[in-house]
Amino acid sequence: MATGAVPASFTGLKTGDTSLGFAKNMDFVRISDVRRIKSGRRKISMIKNSTVELQPASEGSPLLVPRRKYCESVNKTVRRKTSTVMVGNVPLGSDHPIRIQTMTTTDTKDVAATVEQVMKIADQGADIVRITVQGKREADACFDIKNTLVQKNYNIPLVADIHFAPSVALRIAECFDKIRVNPGNFADRRAQFEQLEYTEDDYQKELEHIEQVFTPLVEKCKKYGRAMRIGTNHGSLSDRIMSYYGDSPQGMVESAFEFARICRKLDFHNFVFSMKASNPVIMVQAYRRLVAEMNALGWDYPLHLGVTEAGEGEDGRMKSAIGIGTLLQDGLGDTIRVSLTEAPEKEIDPCKRLANLGMKAAEIQQGVEPFEEKHRRYFEFQRRTGQLPVQKEGEEVDYRGALHRDGSVLMSVSLDQLKVPELLYKSLAAKLIVGMPFKDLATVDSILLRELPPVDDVDARLALKRLIDISMGVITPLSEQLTKPLPNAMVLVNLKELATGAYKLLPGGTRLVISVRGDESYDELEILKEVDATMILHGLPYGEDRVGRVQAARRLFEYLQENALDFPVIHHIQFPSGVHRDDLVIHAGANAGALLVDGLGDGILVEAADQDFDFLRNTSFNLLQGCRMRNTKTEYVSCPSCGRTLFDLQEISAEIREKTSHLPGVSIAIMGCIVNGPGEMADADFGYVGGAPGKIDLYVGKDVVRRAIQMEHATDALIDLIKEHGRWVDPAKEE
């Protein structure tokens, strides 16, 4: 390939994007500096001297654009090469293990309680602990916290979490090993969600103000050998950034880069980036854009990964697995935190499971043979929607309900479950009226029966007929259907069975479900062009470590797209007996979620023979909702608590969930303080925010509508607010 230098005046043509420019007849362009300039409300990029790979702007086009590379390889997990950042005595970066961290929830001024919690966290295996430091009294306490820990032989690095307090950051840099700054509120005022207009001079003055406020902290970190995290949050971008870029992943990146450029100007490089959001889809896009821009600039700073305000229990673990696991599968991430509304030491175990998943995938470079990827959209969500089943002439039953337009849940059912039909219907979340099943919003769409009941088992077959009659798909293997045919069942076949033609023994018009691994040869996949499939089940054996499920699926989707095959694809994950529940949640989120956040896939089938059926169903629906697909229950954005929190988050979260969990489509944010308030809850419908000790503020979107409600009345006031906005329904009565 050729290389070439671009003149200093060479400019990009896109605004509000990371495009670096266009060129003709070159395969590479050299870039060493990207300078953004402004003309009116339009922003463009000027580029000169470093190296990025170019690709055709469209197929066959002579116009070349930069290939926006966000990971080392799309066909295998290769850990992104980074510099090493020292956090106290802990090295962080690609040459080291993925580091695990969490955050204390005690009042920082309570030295004894904070020390005790840090020790408990360290004993659970954390590498780093973060402590909120919101004022001078908390900063003074931190010196005692650090000294007490050292006296007790605990040398775990401590990180100060700073918002709105540059002077506090300067003070604490003399004590703690790392400073976390939030670019959205370190130098800018608290966001008022106002649309601002800037001239070029006005905008430059804002940047100069940031540099003036931030420079003393950078100089102090250099002096004391401290590390820094430039930690952008989706919900706390400044009005200035949102006015320019919108409330977007690109705005998150630019917000962080403003601070990073100051660090680099001052020759300070001991820092890491984070791009957190409560929405895993936004979080993934932001990190990818960040890395793509760093790659173009030749930067190699490490990444701190996390989904902020993830919530509690399985919900929090699933959201974290989707966001963090997706990036780990692509070799991104050097330290992680799973933010749960639980005791901080409870975060360590899921952190370890995710870190182990990422380290193992990178160690063996899990993946598939190289393939060309043309169609996946890395930086913005665009769903590939498979063709849903349509009714065909002459069919006796309605197959259209076998899949759901917003994402489908399939479940594996055993013969034993057929012995008690009403319990089976309830397990599938069907509604019962006089013992007969009917589908509801959160009812399973199709079931897989690996073994059919005998032909003379009238009761079991009647139970299956009733499911088929309500448009639930019933899938069974080819061998079962040939020996014990079930009318109107869909038949599961693999590529080999298709190639031998064994499926042709079935009655004409039988619906086919095709099992595909994704790493087959293209010659083997060619047979997909010859058949009419209702859906594809993509799956690999659980123990087949070297073949990457994510990469195999990406390869399959490329093949389908290239050949205009619009079959729906269901991600099929089979777990062995004895798998830990948290491993099941994390592996499902990291493997299927990594595809669904890119719009690749139409549903999920999780099998684990020894796991509770309701748990598997709920996990499947949680996965779809976490990927912003099918919404079947109330969505909670719940902060993990810290020293700023003004009430017992775990207790209040449980109380609110108990009274509101039956409201699908409604999103409720539960925030411990104003720092984690209207900004952090970003896309919630309603907000419950600590405004002062014992007092709660209620929000609709980002607007406060009621202030200073007494704690004991706040949950009822929240429910009244939901009712006022027409979003309340009474919970269904138990039958």
N, C-alpha and C positions, 0 to 999 in steps of 0.2 A: 504494500500500500504506500501511497505517496503521502508526504507531509507538506505543510505549507504554513507560512506566517500570515496573519491577517493584519491589515493596517489598523492603526489606533482608532481611526474614525469608523471602523466597521461596526454596524449596529444591528441588534436583533429587531425583529419586526412585530413581536408579540408583546402585549402589555399584560401586567399582572400575572406573569407566568415565569417559568424558569428557562424558557428558550434562550439559548446563548447566541444564536445567529444563524445565518445561512451562507452557503458558499457553493461554487460549482467546480466540478472536475478535481476535487480533492477528497481523499478518504479520511484525512485527519486535519484538524485545525489546532493551532497552538494558542493556548490561553494561559495567562498568568494572573490577570487581574480583571475582575468584573466590576465596572463602575456603573451604578444606576443613576440616570439623570431623569429629569422631569420636564415635561412640556405641558403646561396647563394641568389637566387632570390625568395626563397620560404618562406612563412610566416606561422607559426603554432601557436596554442594557448595552453598554459599550464594552467590547472585549478586546483583549490583546494577550499575546504570548503565553500558553501552556498547552496541554494536549488533550483533546477529546476525540473519540471515534465518531465518524459521520455515517449516516445511512440515507437512502433515498427518502424524500418527503412523502412519496407514495410509490406504489409499485410501478416501475418503469420510468419514474421521474428523474430528469437530470439534476434536479435541485436537491442538494444535500442538507440535512439538518443533523444536529448532534444526537447521537444515540444516548438517551438518558439512562445510564446504567445505575441501578440502585443496589445491586448485589454482585458478588463475584461470579455466580453461575445460577441460571434458572433451572438447570437439569440435575444439580446435586448441591448438597449443603456444604459450602466452603466458608469458613469463618472469615469475615471481613478483617483485613489487616489494619491494625490501629497502632498508634503510639501508646506508650505506657504512661499512665497518670498515677502518681503516688498519693494515696489517701492515708496519711499517717505512715504506718509501716506496711500497708496493704497495697501491692501493685495491682493496677486495674487496666485491662486492655486485652488484646487478642493473644498475647503470649502467656496469658494467665487464665486460671479457671474463671467461669462466670461467677461474679461475686453476688452475695445475697445480703439484702438489707431490709430494714423496717424502720418504724418511727415510734417513739414513746408517746403515751397518751396521758401521762401524769402532768400535773401543774409543774412547770419547769422550776418555779420558785420553791417547790417542795423538794429539797435536795435529797433527803433520805429516800423518798418514794421513787424519785427518778433514778437514783443510783441502783436501787433494788430492781427496778424494771430493766435497766440496761444490763445488769448482771444476768437476769433471767433470760433476756434475749440472746446474750452472748453464749450462755450455756446451751441454748437450743441450736447453736451453730451459725448464727449470723456473722457476717464479716464486717459490717458497718452499721452504725445506728445513727438515726437522725433525730434531732430534738428541736422543737420550735422555740425560737427566741424572738419575742415580740417587743420587748422593751428593755430599759436599762436594768431594772431589778432582775429580770430573767437572765440578762447577760452577766450580771454580777454572780448570780447563783451558779452559772455554768463553770466558773472557775473552781467553785467548791465541788461541783459534780465531777469535774475532771480530776482534781486532786484526790478526792475520795476513792475514785475508781483505781487510780494508779496505786494508792496505798493498799488496795485490796487485790493488787496484781491483775487488774483488768486493763489491758492496753488496746481494747477495740477502738478503732477510729470513730470519732464523733463528728457529726455534721450539723451545722446550724441552719435551720430553715428560716429564711428571711423574707418578709413581705413589708413593703412600705417603710422600711427603717434602715436607710444607709448608715446612719450613725451607729446603730446597734451592730450592723455588720462589721464596721471598722473595729469596734470594741471586741467582738467575739473572735475576730481573726487572730487575736493575740493568744487565744486559748484552744479553740477547736481546730480539727485537722482539715475541715472542708467547709465551704460556705455555699449554700444553695441560694441563688438569686432568681427571682421571677422577673423576666424582662418586662412583663406587662404592668408591674406595679413598683418596680424598684426606684425608678426616677420619674415615670409618668404618674399623673394623678389617677385616683380610682376611676375606673370606667363608668361613665354615665350613659353609655350606649347612645351617644349623639353622633350624628354625621357631621364631620368637620371638613372645612375647605381650607386648603393650604396653597400658598404660592410656593415657588421653588425656594425662595429665601426663608419663608416661614418654616418649611420642612427642615431645611438645613439648620436653622436655629434650634429646633427641637433636638436634632441629633447632637448638636454641640452641647446642649444642656445635659443630655444623657452622658456624654463623655466627661463633662465636668463633674457630675455626681458620681460616676462609676470609677473614674480613674484612681481616686485615693484607695478604694478597696483593692483594685488590681495591684497597685504598688505595694500595699501592705501584705497581700497574699504572696507576692514575690519575695518580700523581705523575710517573711516567716516560713516560707516553704509550704504554704497551704495549697490545697486543691480547691477547685470551684466547680459547681454544676450550674450551667446556664439552662434553667428549667422552665421551658414555656408550657403553659397550660392553655388548652383550647378555650376554656371559659373565662380566662382572665387576661385576654388581650386588651391593649389600651385602645381608647377611642381613636387615637391617631392611626394605629395599625389597621383597625377595623374599617375606618373611613377609606383607607387606601386599598386594602386587599380583601375586605370583607372578613367575616368570621370564618376563616378558611384555613386549611392546612398550609397553604402558601404564606398566609399571614403569620402563622406560627413560626415558620422557618425564618422569615425575614426578621421577625421580632428577636429571635435568638442571634441571628447573624449581626444585627446592630451591635450587640454586646461582644460577640466574638471578634469582630473587626477591631474594637478598642483593645481587647486583650492582645491580639496579634500586633497591633501598632505599638504596644508597650512591651513586646517580646515576652509575653506571658502565655505559656502553652499548657500549663498543668490544669486543664479543664475538660469537662465532659458535657455532652448535650443530652437533654431529654425533651420529648414532644408528647406530653400526656393529654389524654382526653377521656371522658367517661364513655364515649362511643367508640368501640374498638375499630370500626371502619375508618373513622376520622383519624384515630391514633395511628393506624397502620399507614395510611396515606401520608401523614405528616412526617413520619420517620423515613419513609421511602424518598420523599422529596428532599428532606434534609441530606440524606446520604448521596442522592444524585447530584445535588449542588456541591457537596463536599468533594465528591469524585471529580467534578469538573474543575474545581479549584485546587485540587491536589492536597486537600486537607485530610487528616487521618485521626481525628479526635474520637475517643471512645463514646459509647452510647449507654445511657441509663434508661431501661425500659420499664414502662408501667402503664396500666389503665387506671386512671384516677377515679375516685368515687365509685369503685366497682360494686360495693355492697357487701352482703354477708353470705355465709353458707355457700351452697352450690352455685347460686347466681354470681357471687363475686368471683369464685374460682373459675367458672365458665367464661365470664367476660375477660378475665385476666389471661386464661389459656388461649382464647381466640386472638387477643391482641398481641401478647408477648410471644405465644407459641408460633404465630404466623411469621413474625420477624426472626425468631430463632431458627426456623426452618430454612430461612434464606441466609443464615450465617451472620445476622445482625444482633448486636447486644453484648454488653460486657459486664453489666450489673443489672439486677432486676429487683423490683419490689412488687409483691402482690398486695394491693391495698384493700383490706377487708375491714368491715365494721365489726371487728372482733378484737380480743386482746392481741397486742402486737406479736407475742410469741407464737400465736396461732398462724401467723403469716409465713413462718419459716418453713414449715413442712411443704406447702404447695410451691413455695419458691424453689426449694431443693428439687422437687419433682420436675419442675419446668427447666431448671438449670441442667439437670441430668439429661433430660430429653435433648436439649440444644447441644450440650457437649458431646453426647454420644453420636448424634447425627453428623456433627462436624468432624468428629474423630474418624469415623468410617467413611465420610463423604457420601452419605446416603443419597441415593438418587437413581437415575436411569441413564441410558446411553444418550449422548448429545442429540438434541433435536432443535429445529428452528422454531422460535416462538414469535409469531407475527400479530396475534389477535388479542392477547390479554392486555387489559388496561391497568397499568401499575398505579397510576396516580389519581384516578377518579373512578368512582363506582359506576359500572355499566353492566347490568345483569344480562347474561346469556340465558334467555328463557326458552326452555325446551317446549316443543309442541305438546300441549296437554291432550289427553285422550279425547277423541271425538266419537260421536255415535255413528255406527255404520249401519247401513240398510240391512234389515233382517236380524239384527241382534236382539236377543230376548231380554237382556238386562242393560242397565245404564252403567257404562264404564267411566263416565266422566268424573265421578267422584273418587276414582282410584288415586288421583293426584290433586294437589291443591295449588292454585295459582301463586300463592305467596310462599310456598315451600311446604313440602310434604313430610309426614312422619310415617314410617313403616315400622312394624313390630313383628318379631318372630314369636309364633304361638305354638304351644305343644299340644299333643293329644290329651294330656291330663286336663288342660284348661277347658277343653271342649266338653268335659264331663259335667261341668256346672255352667251352663250357658249364661245365666244372668250375671254371675261373677265375672265371666269373660267380658261381657258387654260393658260392665262397669269399669273393668280394667282398661278397656279400650277408650274409656271416657265417653261412651255413648250414653245418651239419655234413655231412660226406660219409661214407657207408658204402657201400663197393663202387661209388663213383662216383655214388651217388644222394643227392640233397639231403634234409636233414631240418632242421626249424626248431629253434632254440635260444633261450635267454633274450635274446640280443642280435642275433637275426636280423631283418633288414628285414621289415616286415609286408606292404608292397605296392610294386609298381614301376609307373612311368609309362613307356610306350613311345610316343614321339611318332610313330614310324613302325613299322608292322608289317612283318615279313619277307614276301617273296612267298609266295603260297599253295603253290608247289612247292618251297619251301626246307624240306625235311623235317626236317633236323637242328635248325634254329633253332626250328621250331614244336614239335618234340619237347622241346626245352629249356624252352620256355614251358609246355608241358603238364605237365612234371614240377614246375614251380613252382606251377602252379594246383592240382595234385594234393596238395601239402603245405599247402594253404590259404593260399598267398600270393596276394594280389590282383594282377591284371594289368590296368592301366588304359590305354586307348588312345583317341585322338580319334574323334569320330563319323565324320568323313570316311574315316579309315582302316578303321574297322569296317564301313562300308558297302561299301567297294571290295575289301577283303582280309579278310573276316571271320575272327576267331579265336574258336573255340568257348570259351564261358564267360568271355570277357574282359568287364571292366566298361568302360563307355563314358563318355568325358569330353565333356560338352556345356556350352555357355554359355547365358545367359538368352535370347539372341536365337534360338539354335537350338531352345530349348524353345518360345519364342513362335511360331515358324514351324511347329512340329509335325514338323520333319524327323526327330526321334528316333523318331517313330512308325513309320518304315520298318524299324526294328530288330525282330527276333523278339520276341514277347511274353515278358515276364519278364526281359528284359535289365536287368542292374544299371546304374544311372546314378550318375555322379559329376559334380557340377555346379560349374562354375567361376564364382565371384562376386567382384566388386570390393569391394562394400560401400558404395560411394557412389552406387549406382543410385537412381533414383526409387522411391518405395514402390510405385507402380503396376507398375514392372518386376519388383519383388520378389514381387508378388502371385502370380506363377505358381508359386512354391515351394510354395504351399498345394495345388497340383493334382497334384504328382508325388511319387513315392516315391524318395527319394535314399538311396543307401548312405552317401554322405558329401558334404560340400561342401569344395572347395578355395578358400580365401580368398587372393587375391593381387592385386597391382597391379604394373604395369611398373616396373622398377627406377628408371628415369630420371624418373618422374612425381613431381617433388619437392613440388609444392604440395599434393597430396593426401596426407594422413597415413595411413600403413598402420595404425597403432595406433587412430586415431580412427575410420577406416572400419570396422575390425573391431568396435570397440565398438558402433558404430551397427548393424552386421549382427546382433550378438548380441542387442541390444535388440529388433530386429524379430523374431528367431526366438523370443525369450522371450515377447514380447507375443502372438504367434500360436501359442504352444504347439507350435512345431516343434522337435523334438529331434534333428535331423540332427547327426551328428558333424562337426566343423569342423577341417580340417587347414590350418595356416598354410603357405602356398606362397610362397617367396621365390626369385625368379630373378635371378641376378647376371650382369652382362655379362662378356665375356672381358677378361682383364687385371686383374680386381679383386685387390687385395692380400689375402693370407690373413687378416691381422689385421682388415682392414676387413670381410671376410666374417663372421668370428667375432663382431665387435663389432656389426655391423648385424643379424645374425640374433639375437643375444642381446638387443639393445635393442628390436627390433621384435616378434619372436615372444615373447621372454621377458617383455616388458611386458604381454602378454595372459595368458600361462600362469601368471604369479604371481598373477593375479586369478582363476584357475580357468577362464579363457575359452579353450577350445581342446582338441583331442584328439590333436594330433600336429603333425609338421613335415615339410615337403618342401622341401629346399634344392637348387636347380639352379645349376650353374656349369660350363659345358661344358669349360673348360680346366683345371679343378681335379682333383686326384687323387681318385679315387672313394672310397678308404678314408678320406681326410681328410674328405670330405663326410659319410660315414656316421658317423664318430666324432664330428664336430662336432654332428650331429643328436642322437645319443644323449647327448652331453655337455650339450646344451641342456635336454633333458628331465630329466636328473638334477640339473642346476643349479637347475631350477624345482621340485625335490622331487617329481618324478613317477616315471618309470620308472627303476629303479635297476639298472644292468647292469654296474657295476664297483665296485671299492673306492672309497669316498669318503675324500678326504684333507682335513683341516683343518690347514693348514701356515702358520705365521707367516712374515712376510717378512724376519725377522732385524733386529737393531739392535745397539747397543752393549752391550746386556744379554746377548746370546746367548752361550751357554757352549760351543757346538760349531759346526762348519761345517754350517749348515742345508742348503745346496744339496747337499752331498755325502751327508749322512745321508738326506735326503729321497729322493734318487735310489736309494740302497741299499735303503731300506724299500719304495719303490715296486716295485723290481725283484723283490722276494721276496713281495710281498703283493697285487699289482695284479689278481689273479685271484679276488678274494673279493667278489662283488657282495652288497650288503646290509650290509657291514661298513664302519664309519667309524673312521678312525685319525687322531688328532691328533698332530702333530709340532711341539713347542714348544721354543723356544730357552732359555726360562728360566721361573721360577715365576710371574713377572708375567703371561706369556702361557701360564699353566698351566691348572689345573683349571677356572677360571672361563671363560677365553677359549675353551676347546674345547667348552664348553656341551653340545652334543648328540652328542659322539663316543662310540663304544663303548670304544675303547682309547686311551690316551695315552702318548706318549714325550716326557718333559719333562726339560730340563736342570736338575738339582738343585744341582750344584756343578761346578767345572771338572773335566772328565774323568769325571763321574758322571751317571747317568741314573736318574730315577724313573719307574716305570711305573704307569699308572692304569687302572682299570676304571670307566668313567663319570667321576665327579668324585672318586672315592676312590683314594688312593694305596695300592697293594698291594705294591709292592716298591721299596725305596729304595737309592740309592747303588750302582747296578750299574756296573761298569767299562764304559767306552764300547765297547771292542772286543767285549764279550759282549752288549751291550744289544739289538741287533737280533734275535739268536737268542732272547734272553729274551722279547722281545715276541711272537715267533712261538709260543714255548711257552705264553705266556699266552693267546693266541688259541685254541690247541689245547685248553687246560684248560677253556675256556668253550664248547667245542663249536662254534666258528665257523670252524674251519679245514677246507679241502678241499685235496687235492693238485692242483697245476696239471695241466691236460690235456696229454697228450703230443702233440707235433707229429707229424702224419702224414707 
